[in-house]
């Protein structure tokens, strides 16, 4: 069981790293602040874009990672 948790933790860590690195930079937000915003199709439909999908994947795998870490350390808390 412990080995399965370690494998899940490694896979979720790799997915988190990849999804964070694939997300676009937020630096262009400051240029829109100075020059004004442009309303595009993608800015109105953010829930269907690749960026929102990567954000959701990051959140889900972060929760999985946290739960696995808690599950791995649970026996040490119970013994005390």
mmCIF file of the N, C-alpha and C atoms, coordinates in Angstrom:
data_MODEL
# 
_entry.id   MODEL 
# 
loop_
_atom_site.group_PDB 
_atom_site.id 
_atom_site.type_symbol 
_atom_site.label_atom_id 
_atom_site.label_alt_id 
_atom_site.label_comp_id 
_atom_site.label_asym_id 
_atom_site.label_entity_id 
_atom_site.label_seq_id 
_atom_site.pdbx_PDB_ins_code 
_atom_site.Cartn_x 
_atom_site.Cartn_y 
_atom_site.Cartn_z 
_atom_site.occupancy 
_atom_site.B_iso_or_equiv 
_atom_site.pdbx_formal_charge 
_atom_site.auth_seq_id 
_atom_site.auth_comp_id 
_atom_site.auth_asym_id 
_atom_site.auth_atom_id 
_atom_site.pdbx_PDB_model_num 
ATOM 1   N N  . UNK A 1 1  ? 0.816   -1.195 0.000   1.00 0.00 ? 1  UNK A N  1 
ATOM 2   C CA . UNK A 1 1  ? 0.000   0.000  0.000   1.00 0.00 ? 1  UNK A CA 1 
ATOM 3   C C  . UNK A 1 1  ? 0.859   1.258  0.000   1.00 0.00 ? 1  UNK A C  1 
ATOM 4   N N  . UNK A 1 2  ? 1.913   1.223  0.820   1.00 0.00 ? 2  UNK A N  1 
ATOM 5   C CA . UNK A 1 2  ? 2.800   2.385  0.905   1.00 0.00 ? 2  UNK A CA 1 
ATOM 6   C C  . UNK A 1 2  ? 3.483   2.652  -0.435  1.00 0.00 ? 2  UNK A C  1 
ATOM 7   N N  . UNK A 1 3  ? 3.876   1.572  -1.137  1.00 0.00 ? 3  UNK A N  1 
ATOM 8   C CA . UNK A 1 3  ? 4.520   1.743  -2.447  1.00 0.00 ? 3  UNK A CA 1 
ATOM 9   C C  . UNK A 1 3  ? 3.559   2.338  -3.471  1.00 0.00 ? 3  UNK A C  1 
ATOM 10  N N  . UNK A 1 4  ? 2.290   1.960  -3.409  1.00 0.00 ? 4  UNK A N  1 
ATOM 11  C CA . UNK A 1 4  ? 1.285   2.532  -4.307  1.00 0.00 ? 4  UNK A CA 1 
ATOM 12  C C  . UNK A 1 4  ? 1.123   4.025  -4.057  1.00 0.00 ? 4  UNK A C  1 
ATOM 13  N N  . UNK A 1 5  ? 1.136   4.423  -2.782  1.00 0.00 ? 5  UNK A N  1 
ATOM 14  C CA . UNK A 1 5  ? 1.027   5.844  -2.455  1.00 0.00 ? 5  UNK A CA 1 
ATOM 15  C C  . UNK A 1 5  ? 2.231   6.633  -2.964  1.00 0.00 ? 5  UNK A C  1 
ATOM 16  N N  . UNK A 1 6  ? 3.401   6.029  -2.897  1.00 0.00 ? 6  UNK A N  1 
ATOM 17  C CA . UNK A 1 6  ? 4.605   6.699  -3.405  1.00 0.00 ? 6  UNK A CA 1 
ATOM 18  C C  . UNK A 1 6  ? 4.518   6.870  -4.919  1.00 0.00 ? 6  UNK A C  1 
ATOM 19  N N  . UNK A 1 7  ? 4.042   5.857  -5.620  1.00 0.00 ? 7  UNK A N  1 
ATOM 20  C CA . UNK A 1 7  ? 3.896   5.940  -7.078  1.00 0.00 ? 7  UNK A CA 1 
ATOM 21  C C  . UNK A 1 7  ? 2.881   7.020  -7.454  1.00 0.00 ? 7  UNK A C  1 
ATOM 22  N N  . UNK A 1 8  ? 1.753   7.063  -6.740  1.00 0.00 ? 8  UNK A N  1 
ATOM 23  C CA . UNK A 1 8  ? 0.739   8.089  -7.005  1.00 0.00 ? 8  UNK A CA 1 
ATOM 24  C C  . UNK A 1 8  ? 1.308   9.475  -6.722  1.00 0.00 ? 8  UNK A C  1 
ATOM 25  N N  . UNK A 1 9  ? 2.092   9.603  -5.668  1.00 0.00 ? 9  UNK A N  1 
ATOM 26  C CA . UNK A 1 9  ? 2.693   10.887 -5.327  1.00 0.00 ? 9  UNK A CA 1 
ATOM 27  C C  . UNK A 1 9  ? 3.670   11.353 -6.401  1.00 0.00 ? 9  UNK A C  1 
ATOM 28  N N  . UNK A 1 10 ? 4.482   10.454 -6.913  1.00 0.00 ? 10 UNK A N  1 
ATOM 29  C CA . UNK A 1 10 ? 5.443   10.815 -7.957  1.00 0.00 ? 10 UNK A CA 1 
ATOM 30  C C  . UNK A 1 10 ? 4.722   11.221 -9.235  1.00 0.00 ? 10 UNK A C  1 
ATOM 31  N N  . UNK A 1 11 ? 3.709   10.466 -9.616  1.00 0.00 ? 11 UNK A N  1 
ATOM 32  C CA . UNK A 1 11 ? 2.954   10.790 -10.842 1.00 0.00 ? 11 UNK A CA 1 
ATOM 33  C C  . UNK A 1 11 ? 2.252   12.130 -10.699 1.00 0.00 ? 11 UNK A C  1 
ATOM 34  N N  . UNK A 1 12 ? 1.625   12.369 -9.543  1.00 0.00 ? 12 UNK A N  1 
ATOM 35  C CA . UNK A 1 12 ? 0.925   13.635 -9.365  1.00 0.00 ? 12 UNK A CA 1 
ATOM 36  C C  . UNK A 1 12 ? 1.906   14.806 -9.322  1.00 0.00 ? 12 UNK A C  1 
ATOM 37  N N  . UNK A 1 13 ? 3.079   14.613 -8.752  1.00 0.00 ? 13 UNK A N  1 
ATOM 38  C CA . UNK A 1 13 ? 4.082   15.677 -8.737  1.00 0.00 ? 13 UNK A CA 1 
ATOM 39  C C  . UNK A 1 13 ? 4.547   16.019 -10.154 1.00 0.00 ? 13 UNK A C  1 
ATOM 40  N N  . UNK A 1 14 ? 4.744   15.006 -10.983 1.00 0.00 ? 14 UNK A N  1 
ATOM 41  C CA . UNK A 1 14 ? 5.163   15.252 -12.365 1.00 0.00 ? 14 UNK A CA 1 
ATOM 42  C C  . UNK A 1 14 ? 4.065   15.976 -13.144 1.00 0.00 ? 14 UNK A C  1 
ATOM 43  N N  . UNK A 1 15 ? 2.816   15.589 -12.932 1.00 0.00 ? 15 UNK A N  1 
ATOM 44  C CA . UNK A 1 15 ? 1.700   16.247 -13.620 1.00 0.00 ? 15 UNK A CA 1 
ATOM 45  C C  . UNK A 1 15 ? 1.556   17.695 -13.163 1.00 0.00 ? 15 UNK A C  1 
ATOM 46  N N  . UNK A 1 16 ? 1.747   17.954 -11.874 1.00 0.00 ? 16 UNK A N  1 
ATOM 47  C CA . UNK A 1 16 ? 1.668   19.329 -11.373 1.00 0.00 ? 16 UNK A CA 1 
ATOM 48  C C  . UNK A 1 16 ? 2.765   20.184 -11.987 1.00 0.00 ? 16 UNK A C  1 
ATOM 49  N N  . UNK A 1 17 ? 3.972   19.681 -12.013 1.00 0.00 ? 17 UNK A N  1 
ATOM 50  C CA . UNK A 1 17 ? 5.092   20.431 -12.595 1.00 0.00 ? 17 UNK A CA 1 
ATOM 51  C C  . UNK A 1 17 ? 4.837   20.720 -14.068 1.00 0.00 ? 17 UNK A C  1 
ATOM 52  N N  . UNK A 1 18 ? 4.390   19.712 -14.813 1.00 0.00 ? 18 UNK A N  1 
ATOM 53  C CA . UNK A 1 18 ? 4.146   19.905 -16.245 1.00 0.00 ? 18 UNK A CA 1 
ATOM 54  C C  . UNK A 1 18 ? 3.011   20.890 -16.497 1.00 0.00 ? 18 UNK A C  1 
ATOM 55  N N  . UNK A 1 19 ? 1.932   20.791 -15.720 1.00 0.00 ? 19 UNK A N  1 
ATOM 56  C CA . UNK A 1 19 ? 0.792   21.685 -15.954 1.00 0.00 ? 19 UNK A CA 1 
ATOM 57  C C  . UNK A 1 19 ? 1.123   23.128 -15.587 1.00 0.00 ? 19 UNK A C  1 
ATOM 58  N N  . UNK A 1 20 ? 1.940   23.332 -14.556 1.00 0.00 ? 20 UNK A N  1 
ATOM 59  C CA . UNK A 1 20 ? 2.331   24.693 -14.197 1.00 0.00 ? 20 UNK A CA 1 
ATOM 60  C C  . UNK A 1 20 ? 3.254   25.280 -15.258 1.00 0.00 ? 20 UNK A C  1 
ATOM 61  N N  . UNK A 1 21 ? 4.167   24.477 -15.762 1.00 0.00 ? 21 UNK A N  1 
ATOM 62  C CA . UNK A 1 21 ? 5.091   24.981 -16.778 1.00 0.00 ? 21 UNK A CA 1 
ATOM 63  C C  . UNK A 1 21 ? 4.397   25.259 -18.113 1.00 0.00 ? 21 UNK A C  1 
ATOM 64  N N  . UNK A 1 22 ? 3.296   24.572 -18.393 1.00 0.00 ? 22 UNK A N  1 
ATOM 65  C CA . UNK A 1 22 ? 2.586   24.771 -19.656 1.00 0.00 ? 22 UNK A CA 1 
ATOM 66  C C  . UNK A 1 22 ? 1.633   25.969 -19.619 1.00 0.00 ? 22 UNK A C  1 
ATOM 67  N N  . UNK A 1 23 ? 1.345   26.503 -18.434 1.00 0.00 ? 23 UNK A N  1 
ATOM 68  C CA . UNK A 1 23 ? 0.427   27.637 -18.338 1.00 0.00 ? 23 UNK A CA 1 
ATOM 69  C C  . UNK A 1 23 ? 1.093   28.896 -18.870 1.00 0.00 ? 23 UNK A C  1 
ATOM 70  N N  . UNK A 1 24 ? 0.319   29.749 -19.565 1.00 0.00 ? 24 UNK A N  1 
ATOM 71  C CA . UNK A 1 24 ? 0.902   30.976 -20.113 1.00 0.00 ? 24 UNK A CA 1 
ATOM 72  C C  . UNK A 1 24 ? 1.224   31.989 -19.019 1.00 0.00 ? 24 UNK A C  1 
ATOM 73  N N  . UNK A 1 25 ? 2.096   32.897 -19.344 1.00 0.00 ? 25 UNK A N  1 
ATOM 74  C CA . UNK A 1 25 ? 2.512   33.922 -18.401 1.00 0.00 ? 25 UNK A CA 1 
ATOM 75  C C  . UNK A 1 25 ? 1.396   34.938 -18.192 1.00 0.00 ? 25 UNK A C  1 
ATOM 76  N N  . UNK A 1 26 ? 1.315   35.483 -16.997 1.00 0.00 ? 26 UNK A N  1 
ATOM 77  C CA . UNK A 1 26 ? 0.309   36.501 -16.681 1.00 0.00 ? 26 UNK A CA 1 
ATOM 78  C C  . UNK A 1 26 ? 0.888   37.911 -16.813 1.00 0.00 ? 26 UNK A C  1 
ATOM 79  N N  . UNK A 1 27 ? 2.060   38.053 -17.370 1.00 0.00 ? 27 UNK A N  1 
ATOM 80  C CA . UNK A 1 27 ? 2.725   39.343 -17.453 1.00 0.00 ? 27 UNK A CA 1 
ATOM 81  C C  . UNK A 1 27 ? 2.018   40.300 -18.394 1.00 0.00 ? 27 UNK A C  1 
ATOM 82  N N  . UNK A 1 28 ? 1.274   39.795 -19.376 1.00 0.00 ? 28 UNK A N  1 
ATOM 83  C CA . UNK A 1 28 ? 0.602   40.683 -20.312 1.00 0.00 ? 28 UNK A CA 1 
ATOM 84  C C  . UNK A 1 28 ? -0.561  41.426 -19.655 1.00 0.00 ? 28 UNK A C  1 
ATOM 85  N N  . UNK A 1 29 ? -0.960  41.045 -18.456 1.00 0.00 ? 29 UNK A N  1 
ATOM 86  C CA . UNK A 1 29 ? -2.031  41.734 -17.749 1.00 0.00 ? 29 UNK A CA 1 
ATOM 87  C C  . UNK A 1 29 ? -1.663  43.163 -17.399 1.00 0.00 ? 29 UNK A C  1 
ATOM 88  N N  . UNK A 1 30 ? -0.392  43.418 -17.105 1.00 0.00 ? 30 UNK A N  1 
ATOM 89  C CA . UNK A 1 30 ? 0.035   44.769 -16.776 1.00 0.00 ? 30 UNK A CA 1 
ATOM 90  C C  . UNK A 1 30 ? -0.001  45.674 -17.997 1.00 0.00 ? 30 UNK A C  1 
ATOM 91  N N  . UNK A 1 31 ? 0.334   45.156 -19.163 1.00 0.00 ? 31 UNK A N  1 
ATOM 92  C CA . UNK A 1 31 ? 0.288   45.987 -20.370 1.00 0.00 ? 31 UNK A CA 1 
ATOM 93  C C  . UNK A 1 31 ? -1.151  46.346 -20.720 1.00 0.00 ? 31 UNK A C  1 
ATOM 94  N N  . UNK A 1 32 ? -2.091  45.446 -20.465 1.00 0.00 ? 32 UNK A N  1 
ATOM 95  C CA . UNK A 1 32 ? -3.493  45.766 -20.680 1.00 0.00 ? 32 UNK A CA 1 
ATOM 96  C C  . UNK A 1 32 ? -3.981  46.808 -19.684 1.00 0.00 ? 32 UNK A C  1 
ATOM 97  N N  . UNK A 1 33 ? -3.418  46.826 -18.494 1.00 0.00 ? 33 UNK A N  1 
ATOM 98  C CA . UNK A 1 33 ? -3.795  47.803 -17.482 1.00 0.00 ? 33 UNK A CA 1 
ATOM 99  C C  . UNK A 1 33 ? -3.380  49.205 -17.913 1.00 0.00 ? 33 UNK A C  1 
ATOM 100 N N  . UNK A 1 34 ? -2.199  49.327 -18.518 1.00 0.00 ? 34 UNK A N  1 
ATOM 101 C CA . UNK A 1 34 ? -1.681  50.629 -18.917 1.00 0.00 ? 34 UNK A CA 1 
ATOM 102 C C  . UNK A 1 34 ? -2.362  51.120 -20.193 1.00 0.00 ? 34 UNK A C  1 
ATOM 103 N N  . UNK A 1 35 ? -2.513  50.229 -21.179 1.00 0.00 ? 35 UNK A N  1 
ATOM 104 C CA . UNK A 1 35 ? -3.012  50.659 -22.482 1.00 0.00 ? 35 UNK A CA 1 
ATOM 105 C C  . UNK A 1 35 ? -4.512  50.446 -22.663 1.00 0.00 ? 35 UNK A C  1 
ATOM 106 N N  . UNK A 1 36 ? -5.162  49.803 -21.745 1.00 0.00 ? 36 UNK A N  1 
ATOM 107 C CA . UNK A 1 36 ? -6.586  49.519 -21.904 1.00 0.00 ? 36 UNK A CA 1 
ATOM 108 C C  . UNK A 1 36 ? -6.792  48.062 -22.263 1.00 0.00 ? 36 UNK A C  1 
ATOM 109 N N  . UNK A 1 37 ? -7.966  47.543 -21.980 1.00 0.00 ? 37 UNK A N  1 
ATOM 110 C CA . UNK A 1 37 ? -8.222  46.133 -22.240 1.00 0.00 ? 37 UNK A CA 1 
ATOM 111 C C  . UNK A 1 37 ? -8.909  45.954 -23.576 1.00 0.00 ? 37 UNK A C  1 
ATOM 112 N N  . UNK A 1 38 ? -8.632  44.835 -24.181 1.00 0.00 ? 38 UNK A N  1 
ATOM 113 C CA . UNK A 1 38 ? -9.314  44.453 -25.404 1.00 0.00 ? 38 UNK A CA 1 
ATOM 114 C C  . UNK A 1 38 ? -10.142 43.221 -25.107 1.00 0.00 ? 38 UNK A C  1 
ATOM 115 N N  . UNK A 1 39 ? -11.399 43.263 -25.441 1.00 0.00 ? 39 UNK A N  1 
ATOM 116 C CA . UNK A 1 39 ? -12.296 42.150 -25.155 1.00 0.00 ? 39 UNK A CA 1 
ATOM 117 C C  . UNK A 1 39 ? -12.279 41.195 -26.338 1.00 0.00 ? 39 UNK A C  1 
ATOM 118 N N  . UNK A 1 40 ? -11.677 40.022 -26.149 1.00 0.00 ? 40 UNK A N  1 
ATOM 119 C CA . UNK A 1 40 ? -11.581 39.046 -27.220 1.00 0.00 ? 40 UNK A CA 1 
ATOM 120 C C  . UNK A 1 40 ? -12.501 37.867 -26.929 1.00 0.00 ? 40 UNK A C  1 
ATOM 121 N N  . UNK A 1 41 ? -12.606 36.990 -27.899 1.00 0.00 ? 41 UNK A N  1 
ATOM 122 C CA . UNK A 1 41 ? -13.426 35.791 -27.738 1.00 0.00 ? 41 UNK A CA 1 
ATOM 123 C C  . UNK A 1 41 ? -12.902 34.935 -26.594 1.00 0.00 ? 41 UNK A C  1 
ATOM 124 N N  . UNK A 1 42 ? -11.579 34.809 -26.503 1.00 0.00 ? 42 UNK A N  1 
ATOM 125 C CA . UNK A 1 42 ? -10.991 33.954 -25.476 1.00 0.00 ? 42 UNK A CA 1 
ATOM 126 C C  . UNK A 1 42 ? -11.131 34.566 -24.084 1.00 0.00 ? 42 UNK A C  1 
ATOM 127 N N  . UNK A 1 43 ? -11.117 35.877 -23.980 1.00 0.00 ? 43 UNK A N  1 
ATOM 128 C CA . UNK A 1 43 ? -11.277 36.483 -22.656 1.00 0.00 ? 43 UNK A CA 1 
ATOM 129 C C  . UNK A 1 43 ? -12.704 36.358 -22.151 1.00 0.00 ? 43 UNK A C  1 
ATOM 130 N N  . UNK A 1 44 ? -13.668 36.285 -23.050 1.00 0.00 ? 44 UNK A N  1 
ATOM 131 C CA . UNK A 1 44 ? -15.063 36.119 -22.644 1.00 0.00 ? 44 UNK A CA 1 
ATOM 132 C C  . UNK A 1 44 ? -15.403 34.663 -22.346 1.00 0.00 ? 44 UNK A C  1 
ATOM 133 N N  . UNK A 1 45 ? -14.712 33.724 -22.961 1.00 0.00 ? 45 UNK A N  1 
ATOM 134 C CA . UNK A 1 45 ? -14.997 32.296 -22.805 1.00 0.00 ? 45 UNK A CA 1 
ATOM 135 C C  . UNK A 1 45 ? -13.829 31.566 -22.155 1.00 0.00 ? 45 UNK A C  1 
ATOM 136 N N  . UNK A 1 46 ? -13.364 32.083 -21.040 1.00 0.00 ? 46 UNK A N  1 
ATOM 137 C CA . UNK A 1 46 ? -12.195 31.492 -20.380 1.00 0.00 ? 46 UNK A CA 1 
ATOM 138 C C  . UNK A 1 46 ? -12.441 30.098 -19.834 1.00 0.00 ? 46 UNK A C  1 
ATOM 139 N N  . UNK A 1 47 ? -13.682 29.736 -19.587 1.00 0.00 ? 47 UNK A N  1 
ATOM 140 C CA . UNK A 1 47 ? -13.942 28.416 -19.011 1.00 0.00 ? 47 UNK A CA 1 
ATOM 141 C C  . UNK A 1 47 ? -13.704 27.290 -20.012 1.00 0.00 ? 47 UNK A C  1 
ATOM 142 N N  . UNK A 1 48 ? -13.590 27.610 -21.281 1.00 0.00 ? 48 UNK A N  1 
ATOM 143 C CA . UNK A 1 48 ? -13.416 26.574 -22.304 1.00 0.00 ? 48 UNK A CA 1 
ATOM 144 C C  . UNK A 1 48 ? -12.026 26.580 -22.928 1.00 0.00 ? 48 UNK A C  1 
ATOM 145 N N  . UNK A 1 49 ? -11.121 27.366 -22.404 1.00 0.00 ? 49 UNK A N  1 
ATOM 146 C CA . UNK A 1 49 ? -9.807  27.474 -23.015 1.00 0.00 ? 49 UNK A CA 1 
ATOM 147 C C  . UNK A 1 49 ? -8.824  26.468 -22.431 1.00 0.00 ? 49 UNK A C  1 
ATOM 148 N N  . UNK A 1 50 ? -7.700  26.366 -23.075 1.00 0.00 ? 50 UNK A N  1 
ATOM 149 C CA . UNK A 1 50 ? -6.624  25.475 -22.629 1.00 0.00 ? 50 UNK A CA 1 
ATOM 150 C C  . UNK A 1 50 ? -6.083  25.941 -21.284 1.00 0.00 ? 50 UNK A C  1 
ATOM 151 N N  . UNK A 1 51 ? -6.038  27.248 -21.098 1.00 0.00 ? 51 UNK A N  1 
ATOM 152 C CA . UNK A 1 51 ? -5.539  27.808 -19.849 1.00 0.00 ? 51 UNK A CA 1 
ATOM 153 C C  . UNK A 1 51 ? -6.389  27.382 -18.651 1.00 0.00 ? 51 UNK A C  1 
ATOM 154 N N  . UNK A 1 52 ? -7.699  27.410 -18.810 1.00 0.00 ? 52 UNK A N  1 
ATOM 155 C CA . UNK A 1 52 ? -8.571  27.007 -17.700 1.00 0.00 ? 52 UNK A CA 1 
ATOM 156 C C  . UNK A 1 52 ? -8.484  25.502 -17.448 1.00 0.00 ? 52 UNK A C  1 
ATOM 157 N N  . UNK A 1 53 ? -8.306  24.730 -18.508 1.00 0.00 ? 53 UNK A N  1 
ATOM 158 C CA . UNK A 1 53 ? -8.153  23.289 -18.348 1.00 0.00 ? 53 UNK A CA 1 
ATOM 159 C C  . UNK A 1 53 ? -6.871  22.968 -17.576 1.00 0.00 ? 53 UNK A C  1 
ATOM 160 N N  . UNK A 1 54 ? -5.787  23.667 -17.883 1.00 0.00 ? 54 UNK A N  1 
ATOM 161 C CA . UNK A 1 54 ? -4.534  23.446 -17.166 1.00 0.00 ? 54 UNK A CA 1 
ATOM 162 C C  . UNK A 1 54 ? -4.650  23.877 -15.705 1.00 0.00 ? 54 UNK A C  1 
ATOM 163 N N  . UNK A 1 55 ? -5.385  24.937 -15.454 1.00 0.00 ? 55 UNK A N  1 
ATOM 164 C CA . UNK A 1 55 ? -5.589  25.389 -14.074 1.00 0.00 ? 55 UNK A CA 1 
ATOM 165 C C  . UNK A 1 55 ? -6.381  24.348 -13.279 1.00 0.00 ? 55 UNK A C  1 
ATOM 166 N N  . UNK A 1 56 ? -7.406  23.769 -13.903 1.00 0.00 ? 56 UNK A N  1 
ATOM 167 C CA . UNK A 1 56 ? -8.205  22.747 -13.224 1.00 0.00 ? 56 UNK A CA 1 
ATOM 168 C C  . UNK A 1 56 ? -7.382  21.488 -12.966 1.00 0.00 ? 56 UNK A C  1 
ATOM 169 N N  . UNK A 1 57 ? -6.549  21.089 -13.929 1.00 0.00 ? 57 UNK A N  1 
ATOM 170 C CA . UNK A 1 57 ? -5.684  19.916 -13.758 1.00 0.00 ? 57 UNK A CA 1 
ATOM 171 C C  . UNK A 1 57 ? -4.706  20.159 -12.607 1.00 0.00 ? 57 UNK A C  1 
ATOM 172 N N  . UNK A 1 58 ? -4.162  21.368 -12.532 1.00 0.00 ? 58 UNK A N  1 
ATOM 173 C CA . UNK A 1 58 ? -3.236  21.707 -11.458 1.00 0.00 ? 58 UNK A CA 1 
ATOM 174 C C  . UNK A 1 58 ? -3.914  21.619 -10.094 1.00 0.00 ? 58 UNK A C  1 
ATOM 175 N N  . UNK A 1 59 ? -5.125  22.140 -9.995  1.00 0.00 ? 59 UNK A N  1 
ATOM 176 C CA . UNK A 1 59 ? -5.854  22.100 -8.719  1.00 0.00 ? 59 UNK A CA 1 
ATOM 177 C C  . UNK A 1 59 ? -6.176  20.668 -8.313  1.00 0.00 ? 59 UNK A C  1 
ATOM 178 N N  . UNK A 1 60 ? -6.672  19.876 -9.256  1.00 0.00 ? 60 UNK A N  1 
ATOM 179 C CA . UNK A 1 60 ? -7.062  18.496 -8.938  1.00 0.00 ? 60 UNK A CA 1 
ATOM 180 C C  . UNK A 1 60 ? -5.850  17.673 -8.492  1.00 0.00 ? 60 UNK A C  1 
ATOM 181 N N  . UNK A 1 61 ? -4.755  17.769 -9.225  1.00 0.00 ? 61 UNK A N  1 
ATOM 182 C CA . UNK A 1 61 ? -3.585  16.973 -8.865  1.00 0.00 ? 61 UNK A CA 1 
ATOM 183 C C  . UNK A 1 61 ? -2.886  17.508 -7.623  1.00 0.00 ? 61 UNK A C  1 
ATOM 184 N N  . UNK A 1 62 ? -3.040  18.787 -7.316  1.00 0.00 ? 62 UNK A N  1 
ATOM 185 C CA . UNK A 1 62 ? -2.505  19.318 -6.064  1.00 0.00 ? 62 UNK A CA 1 
ATOM 186 C C  . UNK A 1 62 ? -3.273  18.753 -4.873  1.00 0.00 ? 62 UNK A C  1 
ATOM 187 N N  . UNK A 1 63 ? -4.585  18.647 -5.009  1.00 0.00 ? 63 UNK A N  1 
ATOM 188 C CA . UNK A 1 63 ? -5.395  18.051 -3.947  1.00 0.00 ? 63 UNK A CA 1 
ATOM 189 C C  . UNK A 1 63 ? -5.041  16.576 -3.771  1.00 0.00 ? 63 UNK A C  1 
ATOM 190 N N  . UNK A 1 64 ? -4.879  15.860 -4.885  1.00 0.00 ? 64 UNK A N  1 
ATOM 191 C CA . UNK A 1 64 ? -4.480  14.444 -4.813  1.00 0.00 ? 64 UNK A CA 1 
ATOM 192 C C  . UNK A 1 64 ? -3.119  14.321 -4.129  1.00 0.00 ? 64 UNK A C  1 
ATOM 193 N N  . UNK A 1 65 ? -2.182  15.181 -4.492  1.00 0.00 ? 65 UNK A N  1 
ATOM 194 C CA . UNK A 1 65 ? -0.856  15.158 -3.889  1.00 0.00 ? 65 UNK A CA 1 
ATOM 195 C C  . UNK A 1 65 ? -0.939  15.387 -2.384  1.00 0.00 ? 65 UNK A C  1 
ATOM 196 N N  . UNK A 1 66 ? -1.728  16.366 -1.953  1.00 0.00 ? 66 UNK A N  1 
ATOM 197 C CA . UNK A 1 66 ? -1.859  16.664 -0.526  1.00 0.00 ? 66 UNK A CA 1 
ATOM 198 C C  . UNK A 1 66 ? -2.499  15.500 0.225   1.00 0.00 ? 66 UNK A C  1 
ATOM 199 N N  . UNK A 1 67 ? -3.518  14.888 -0.363  1.00 0.00 ? 67 UNK A N  1 
ATOM 200 C CA . UNK A 1 67 ? -4.174  13.754 0.295   1.00 0.00 ? 67 UNK A CA 1 
ATOM 201 C C  . UNK A 1 67 ? -3.247  12.554 0.421   1.00 0.00 ? 67 UNK A C  1 
ATOM 202 N N  . UNK A 1 68 ? -2.415  12.333 -0.586  1.00 0.00 ? 68 UNK A N  1 
ATOM 203 C CA . UNK A 1 68 ? -1.463  11.215 -0.533  1.00 0.00 ? 68 UNK A CA 1 
ATOM 204 C C  . UNK A 1 68 ? -0.411  11.469 0.546   1.00 0.00 ? 68 UNK A C  1 
ATOM 205 N N  . UNK A 1 69 ? 0.056   12.707 0.655   1.00 0.00 ? 69 UNK A N  1 
ATOM 206 C CA . UNK A 1 69 ? 1.039   13.032 1.695   1.00 0.00 ? 69 UNK A CA 1 
ATOM 207 C C  . UNK A 1 69 ? 0.431   12.821 3.082   1.00 0.00 ? 69 UNK A C  1 
ATOM 208 N N  . UNK A 1 70 ? -0.814  13.227 3.263   1.00 0.00 ? 70 UNK A N  1 
ATOM 209 C CA . UNK A 1 70 ? -1.485  13.005 4.546   1.00 0.00 ? 70 UNK A CA 1 
ATOM 210 C C  . UNK A 1 70 ? -1.655  11.514 4.809   1.00 0.00 ? 70 UNK A C  1 
ATOM 211 N N  . UNK A 1 71 ? -2.043  10.753 3.780   1.00 0.00 ? 71 UNK A N  1 
ATOM 212 C CA . UNK A 1 71 ? -2.231  9.309  3.947   1.00 0.00 ? 71 UNK A CA 1 
ATOM 213 C C  . UNK A 1 71 ? -0.914  8.604  4.276   1.00 0.00 ? 71 UNK A C  1 
ATOM 214 N N  . UNK A 1 72 ? 0.181   9.082  3.720   1.00 0.00 ? 72 UNK A N  1 
ATOM 215 C CA . UNK A 1 72 ? 1.475   8.466  4.020   1.00 0.00 ? 72 UNK A CA 1 
ATOM 216 C C  . UNK A 1 72 ? 1.915   8.736  5.454   1.00 0.00 ? 72 UNK A C  1 
ATOM 217 N N  . UNK A 1 73 ? 1.567   9.894  5.986   1.00 0.00 ? 73 UNK A N  1 
ATOM 218 C CA . UNK A 1 73 ? 2.005   10.253 7.330   1.00 0.00 ? 73 UNK A CA 1 
ATOM 219 C C  . UNK A 1 73 ? 0.976   9.939  8.413   1.00 0.00 ? 73 UNK A C  1 
ATOM 220 N N  . UNK A 1 74 ? -0.160  9.435  8.043   1.00 0.00 ? 74 UNK A N  1 
ATOM 221 C CA . UNK A 1 74 ? -1.211  9.130  9.004   1.00 0.00 ? 74 UNK A CA 1 
ATOM 222 C C  . UNK A 1 74 ? -0.789  8.078  10.034  1.00 0.00 ? 74 UNK A C  1 
ATOM 223 N N  . UNK A 1 75 ? -0.095  7.012  9.654   1.00 0.00 ? 75 UNK A N  1 
ATOM 224 C CA . UNK A 1 75 ? 0.312   6.026  10.674  1.00 0.00 ? 75 UNK A CA 1 
ATOM 225 C C  . UNK A 1 75 ? 1.224   6.600  11.749  1.00 0.00 ? 75 UNK A C  1 
ATOM 226 N N  . UNK A 1 76 ? 2.041   7.577  11.426  1.00 0.00 ? 76 UNK A N  1 
ATOM 227 C CA . UNK A 1 76 ? 2.926   8.171  12.441  1.00 0.00 ? 76 UNK A CA 1 
ATOM 228 C C  . UNK A 1 76 ? 2.140   9.005  13.432  1.00 0.00 ? 76 UNK A C  1 
ATOM 229 N N  . UNK A 1 77 ? 1.055   9.629  13.006  1.00 0.00 ? 77 UNK A N  1 
ATOM 230 C CA . UNK A 1 77 ? 0.229   10.411 13.911  1.00 0.00 ? 77 UNK A CA 1 
ATOM 231 C C  . UNK A 1 77 ? -0.614  9.513  14.810  1.00 0.00 ? 77 UNK A C  1 
ATOM 232 N N  . UNK A 1 78 ? -1.030  8.371  14.306  1.00 0.00 ? 78 UNK A N  1 
ATOM 233 C CA . UNK A 1 78 ? -1.870  7.465  15.065  1.00 0.00 ? 78 UNK A CA 1 
ATOM 234 C C  . UNK A 1 78 ? -1.058  6.792  16.179  1.00 0.00 ? 78 UNK A C  1 
ATOM 235 N N  . UNK A 1 79 ? 0.205   6.487  15.933  1.00 0.00 ? 79 UNK A N  1 
ATOM 236 C CA . UNK A 1 79 ? 1.034   5.797  16.920  1.00 0.00 ? 79 UNK A CA 1 
ATOM 237 C C  . UNK A 1 79 ? 1.368   6.653  18.119  1.00 0.00 ? 79 UNK A C  1 
ATOM 238 N N  . UNK A 1 80 ? 1.383   7.959  17.987  1.00 0.00 ? 80 UNK A N  1 
ATOM 239 C CA . UNK A 1 80 ? 1.786   8.845  19.099  1.00 0.00 ? 80 UNK A CA 1 
ATOM 240 C C  . UNK A 1 80 ? 0.744   8.976  20.149  1.00 0.00 ? 80 UNK A C  1 
# 
